[in-house]
Amino acid sequence: MSSVNGHPEGPPSDVPASDALARLADALAAAGGGAPAEIARALRAALPAAVAELADAQRHLAESAARRDALVATAADELRAAARLLEPDGGPARAEQVRRLLELADELDRARSPEAAEGHAAPRRRGERPLLLVADDEPDAREVLSQVLAPEYEVASASDGQEALDLARAEHPDLVLLDIGMPRLDGFEVLQRLRQDPATADIPVIFVSGRGDDAVKVRSLDLGAVDYLQKPFSERELRARVERTLRLVRSQIALRELAQTDALTGLANLRAFRARVDEEVKRARRYRTPLTCVMADMDNLKPINDALGHAAGDRAIAAVAAVIREELRETDFGARYGGDEFVLLLPHTTGEEGHVFAERVCTRLHETVLEVSGERVPLGASFGVACLPDEDGDDGGAEALVRAADAALYVAKRAGRGRVALAATEPHASASAG
């Protein structure tokens, strides 16, 4: 007997009706003719890894957006700080400089992602203000700290060390104000555990305690506290130390980003790539998902440098990087490998899909013309594509993946300019190759 869609009807499903996958398994069985129970078993085997992949991809998206927005926000803050320094001198010229600095800061704020601008860059945020965690076993002390800080910050509180640790892991605050003598876990134990956990190791901690002996202060700083505030303290001192710490953290984030970014292209630098490729290979191995590496090398950069100078060559490199960046997804990763070479990581992408990606970039470069001093400068690049092998084993991992992409790039260059080669295959002429 045939079903209405032309496929033979399978036997009645023996998947329990209460199973959440039963209806889906029945539908797939009707469409493909397989046994519902077998389909359901396959779904159960595949779903955990699929869900883990989705969660991992979502985390990557959130981290990427958060890093970008933090860097932009820091730059805007620095521009406003510079404007404040200029204001006291007065004068029309100085006023115009101040106006321009503030205007640039506003433009940077508008460039942040809509989620960050609305205060939703991270799910834990209740608003766009920094989140502080106040941990003290004395209710009055918690109340005083919260009242002083609440006008400028979001404030969460904990009444003992274990609660403080749990909240820090769940909420990931921007700063923790920590008492030393608390039930369950004292402040020193809380700090040690925060530092031992990679997820909380970078959260800054200020100890706020009535103990004033030097040994306690030294131990606090040795364990990784950024500051020590002794009770009693003035509201002004408290606010100043909190703001100083948050400003320092913002600067460190910005410096970290700058240290991992290539100044000419805005892509990641080689140091950042080396850290990321190991991470992506481990993730691909863990979830058994494809990972493709693409190596790109510009064509004809030397003639540009010889004819128009190295400044023109730098503009050509930056233009190629801009095209590459526009084609990358949020979960992809692009870096300048050195000189006129680029390396790209494409998670959840097979070698064939990576080849299609490289062909698309190659075509776009061929269609892009850079104008330098009235001269039209054509752009182009050759690409090598390699996919991480499916099976585990002593295959060299990240190093072998990059080496395979580089070898494919060499094959593409030998075959002519504007080519794409897939590892262990003959190069394919791109749409731009003539």
C-alpha positions in Angstrom: 0.0 0.0 0.0 1.3 3.4 -0.9 1.1 6.6 1.1 -0.2 9.8 -0.4 3.4 11.1 -1.2 4.2 8.0 -3.3 6.4 6.3 -0.7 5.5 2.9 0.6 4.0 2.9 4.0 6.3 1.3 6.6 5.2 -0.8 9.5 3.5 0.9 12.4 6.0 2.8 14.6 7.1 0.8 17.7 8.5 4.0 19.2 6.7 4.8 22.5 4.1 7.5 22.0 5.6 9.5 25.0 9.0 9.7 23.2 9.6 13.3 22.1 11.3 11.9 19.0 8.4 9.6 18.0 6.5 12.0 15.8 9.7 13.1 14.0 10.9 9.5 13.6 7.5 8.6 12.1 7.6 11.5 9.6 11.2 10.6 8.6 10.1 7.0 8.2 7.2 7.9 6.0 9.4 10.1 3.8 12.3 7.7 3.5 10.9 4.2 4.1 13.1 3.4 7.1 12.0 1.8 10.4 10.9 4.5 12.9 12.6 2.7 15.8 15.9 2.6 13.9 15.5 6.3 12.9 14.8 7.3 16.5 17.9 5.4 17.7 20.0 7.2 15.1 18.5 10.6 16.2 19.3 10.0 19.8 22.9 9.1 19.0 23.3 12.2 16.8 21.4 14.8 18.8 23.8 15.2 21.8 26.8 16.1 19.5 24.6 18.3 17.3 23.3 20.2 20.4 26.8 20.6 21.7 28.0 21.9 18.3 25.2 24.5 18.3 26.0 25.5 21.8 29.6 25.9 21.0 28.9 27.9 17.9 26.6 30.2 19.9 29.3 30.7 22.5 31.8 31.6 19.8 29.3 34.2 18.4 28.8 35.7 21.8 32.5 35.9 22.6 33.4 37.4 19.3 30.7 40.1 19.6 31.6 40.8 23.2 35.3 41.2 22.4 34.5 43.6 19.5 32.1 45.7 21.6 34.5 45.8 24.5 37.3 47.2 22.2 35.0 49.8 20.7 33.6 50.8 24.0 37.1 51.3 25.4 38.1 53.5 22.4 35.0 55.6 22.9 35.8 56.0 26.7 39.3 57.1 25.9 38.1 59.7 23.4 35.8 61.2 26.0 38.6 61.2 28.6 40.8 63.1 26.1 37.9 65.6 25.5 37.6 66.2 29.3 41.3 67.0 29.5 41.0 69.5 26.7 37.9 71.3 28.1 39.6 73.5 30.8 41.8 75.4 28.4 38.9 76.9 26.5 39.1 78.8 23.2 37.2 78.3 20.0 39.8 76.0 18.4 40.0 73.9 21.5 36.2 73.7 21.7 36.1 72.4 18.2 38.6 69.7 19.0 36.5 68.7 22.0 33.3 68.6 19.9 35.0 66.4 17.3 36.3 64.0 19.9 32.9 63.6 21.5 31.4 63.2 18.0 33.8 60.4 17.2 33.0 58.7 20.6 29.3 58.8 19.8 30.0 57.3 16.3 31.9 54.5 18.0 29.0 53.8 20.3 26.6 53.7 17.4 29.0 51.2 15.7 28.5 48.7 18.5 26.2 45.8 18.0 22.5 46.5 18.6 22.4 44.0 21.4 25.4 45.6 23.2 23.9 49.1 22.7 20.7 47.9 24.3 22.6 46.3 27.2 22.1 42.7 26.1 25.6 41.8 24.9 25.7 39.0 27.5 22.6 37.2 28.9 23.6 37.9 32.5 23.3 41.7 32.1 20.3 43.4 33.7 21.4 46.6 32.1 24.3 48.2 30.3 26.2 49.1 33.4 29.0 47.0 34.8 28.0 44.3 37.2 29.6 44.2 40.7 29.4 41.3 43.1 29.5 42.3 46.8 30.3 39.4 49.2 30.1 40.0 53.0 28.5 38.0 55.8 27.4 41.2 57.6 24.0 42.4 56.2 24.8 46.0 57.2 28.1 46.0 55.3 26.5 44.5 52.2 23.7 47.2 52.4 26.2 50.1 52.7 28.3 48.9 49.8 25.2 48.3 47.6 23.8 51.7 48.4 27.0 53.5 47.5 27.6 51.6 44.3 24.0 51.1 43.0 23.7 54.6 41.4 26.4 53.8 38.9 26.6 50.0 38.7 24.4 46.8 38.8 25.1 45.2 42.2 24.6 41.5 43.2 25.3 40.4 46.7 26.3 37.2 48.5 26.2 36.5 52.3 29.0 33.8 52.4 31.9 32.6 50.4 30.3 29.6 48.7 27.4 31.8 47.5 29.9 34.3 46.2 31.7 31.6 44.3 28.5 30.3 42.8 27.3 33.7 41.7 30.7 34.6 40.2 30.6 31.4 38.1 27.0 32.0 37.0 27.0 35.8 36.5 30.6 36.4 35.6 30.7 39.9 37.2 33.0 42.7 36.1 34.4 43.1 39.6 34.1 41.3 43.0 34.2 43.1 46.3 35.2 40.4 48.7 35.3 40.2 52.5 37.8 37.9 54.1 36.1 36.4 57.2 32.9 34.6 55.8 31.1 31.3 56.5 31.6 28.2 54.4 34.5 29.6 52.4 36.6 32.6 53.5 37.7 35.3 51.1 41.1 33.7 50.4 39.5 30.4 49.5 37.0 32.1 47.2 39.8 34.0 45.4 41.9 30.8 45.0 39.0 28.9 43.4 38.2 31.8 41.1 41.8 31.9 39.9 41.9 28.1 39.4 38.8 28.1 37.1 39.6 29.3 33.6 36.1 30.8 33.3 36.6 33.1 36.3 40.4 33.5 36.4 40.3 37.0 34.9 37.6 38.5 37.1 39.2 41.3 39.2 38.8 41.1 43.0 39.1 43.8 45.6 39.3 42.7 49.2 37.2 44.9 51.5 38.0 44.0 55.1 38.5 45.4 58.6 41.8 43.5 59.0 44.7 45.9 58.4 47.8 43.9 59.2 50.4 43.8 56.5 50.6 40.0 56.3 46.9 39.9 55.3 47.3 42.5 52.7 50.4 40.9 51.2 48.7 37.5 51.1 45.7 39.1 49.3 47.8 40.6 46.6 49.9 37.4 46.3 46.8 35.4 45.6 45.8 37.7 42.8 43.6 40.5 44.3 44.0 43.8 42.4 43.4 46.0 45.5 42.8 46.0 49.2 40.4 48.4 50.8 40.4 48.5 54.6 37.3 49.3 56.6 36.2 51.9 57.5 36.5 53.7 54.2 35.0 56.8 52.7 32.4 56.6 49.9 34.7 58.6 47.7 37.6 56.3 48.1 35.4 53.2 47.4 34.1 54.7 44.2 37.5 55.8 43.1 39.1 52.3 43.6 36.2 50.6 41.8 36.4 52.9 38.8 40.1 52.7 38.7 39.9 48.9 38.6 37.2 48.8 35.9 39.2 51.3 33.8 42.3 49.1 34.2 40.4 46.0 33.1 39.0 47.8 30.0 42.4 48.9 29.0 43.8 45.4 29.5 41.0 44.0 27.3 41.8 46.6 24.6 45.5 45.9 24.8 44.9 42.2 24.5 42.8 42.7 21.4 45.4 45.0 19.9 48.2 42.4 20.7 46.2 39.8 18.7 45.3 42.1 15.7 47.3 42.8 12.6 47.5 46.6 12.4 47.4 46.8 8.6 44.5 44.5 7.8 42.4 44.4 11.0 42.5 40.6 10.9 44.0 38.5 13.6 47.8 38.1 13.7 49.9 35.0 13.6 50.1 34.7 17.4 46.3 34.7 17.7 46.0 32.2 14.8 48.3 29.7 16.4 46.2 29.7 19.6 42.9 29.5 17.7 43.9 26.7 15.3 44.7 24.4 18.3 41.4 25.2 19.9 39.4 24.6 16.6 41.2 21.3 16.0 40.4 20.0 19.5 36.7 21.1 19.0 36.4 19.4 15.7 37.9 16.2 17.1 35.7 16.3 20.1 32.4 16.8 18.2 33.6 15.0 15.0 32.8 17.9 12.8 34.6 19.1 9.7 37.2 21.8 9.9 38.7 23.4 6.8 41.8 25.6 6.5 42.4 27.9 3.6 45.7 29.5 2.8 45.7 32.5 0.4 48.7 34.2 -1.2 48.3 37.5 -3.2 49.2 37.5 -6.9 51.4 40.2 -8.4 52.2 42.1 -5.2 55.8 42.7 -6.2 55.0 44.6 -9.4 52.7 46.8 -7.4 55.5 47.6 -4.9 58.0 48.2 -7.7 55.7 50.4 -9.8 53.8 52.4 -7.2 55.8 51.9 -4.0 55.3 49.9 -0.8 52.5 52.2 0.4 50.4 51.1 -2.6 51.3 47.5 -1.8 50.1 47.9 1.7 46.8 49.3 0.4 46.5 46.3 -1.9 47.1 43.9 1.1 44.5 45.8 3.1 42.0 45.6 0.2 42.4 41.9 -0.2 41.9 41.4 3.6 38.7 43.5 3.4 37.2 41.2 0.8 38.2 38.1 2.8 36.7 39.6 6.0 33.4 40.3 4.2 33.1 36.7 3.2 33.8 35.2 6.6 31.0 34.0 8.8 30.9 35.0 12.5 32.2 31.6 13.5 35.0 31.6 10.9 38.5 33.0 11.7 40.9 35.0 9.5 44.4 36.0 10.1 47.3 37.6 8.2 49.9 34.8 8.1 52.7 37.1 7.1 53.6 39.5 4.2 50.9 38.9 1.6 49.7 35.6 2.9 46.5 34.9 4.8 45.1 31.9 6.6 41.5 31.1 7.3 39.7 28.6 9.5 36.2 27.4 8.5 34.6 25.3 11.3 31.7 23.0 10.3 33.0 23.2 6.7 34.1 20.3 4.4 36.9 20.6 2.0 34.5 20.8 -1.0 32.6 23.6 0.8 35.9 25.3 1.6 36.8 25.1 -2.1 33.5 26.8 -3.0 34.3 29.5 -0.5 37.8 30.1 -1.9 36.4 30.3 -5.4 33.9 32.9 -4.3 36.6 35.1 -2.7 38.9 34.6 -5.8 36.1 35.8 -8.1 35.4 38.8 -5.9 39.0 39.8 -5.9 39.1 39.5 -9.6 36.1 41.9 -9.8 37.7 44.4 -7.4 39.9 47.2 -8.7 42.0 49.4 -6.4 42.8 53.0 -7.4 46.1 54.4 -6.3 47.3 57.8 -7.5 45.1 57.5 -10.5 46.4 54.0 -11.4 44.0 51.1 -11.5 45.5 48.2 -9.5 44.0 44.8 -10.1 43.7 42.4 -7.1 44.1 38.7 -7.1 45.2 35.7 -5.0 45.7 32.0 -5.2 44.2 29.6 -2.6 45.0 26.2 -1.1 42.3 24.3 0.8 42.6 21.4 3.2 40.2 19.7 5.5 41.0 18.0 8.8 40.9 14.2 8.4 37.8 12.5 9.9 39.7 9.9 11.8 41.8 10.4 14.9 45.4 9.4 14.9 48.9 10.7 14.8 48.3 13.0 11.9 50.0 16.1 13.4 46.6 17.9 14.1 46.8 21.6 13.6 50.3 21.6 12.2 49.5 19.0 9.6 46.3 20.8 8.6 48.1 24.1 7.9 50.9 22.2 6.1 48.4 20.5 3.8 46.7 23.8 3.0 50.1 25.4 2.3 51.0 22.5 0.0 47.7 22.9 -1.9 48.5 26.6 -2.2 51.9 25.7 -3.8 50.1 23.5 -6.3 47.7 26.4 -7.1 50.5 28.9 -7.6 52.4 26.5 -9.9 49.2 26.0 -12.0 48.8 29.8 -12.6 47.5 32.8 -10.9 44.0 33.2 -9.5 43.6 29.4 -8.9 42.1 27.3 -6.1 43.5 23.9 -5.2 42.1 21.3 -2.8 44.6 19.3 -0.9 45.6 16.0 -2.7 43.7 17.1 -5.9 44.6 18.9 -9.0 43.9 22.7 -8.9 40.7 24.0 -10.3 40.7 27.2 -12.3 38.6 29.8 -10.5 36.0 31.9 -12.2 38.5 34.7 -12.3 41.2 32.7 -14.1 41.4 33.5 -17.7 
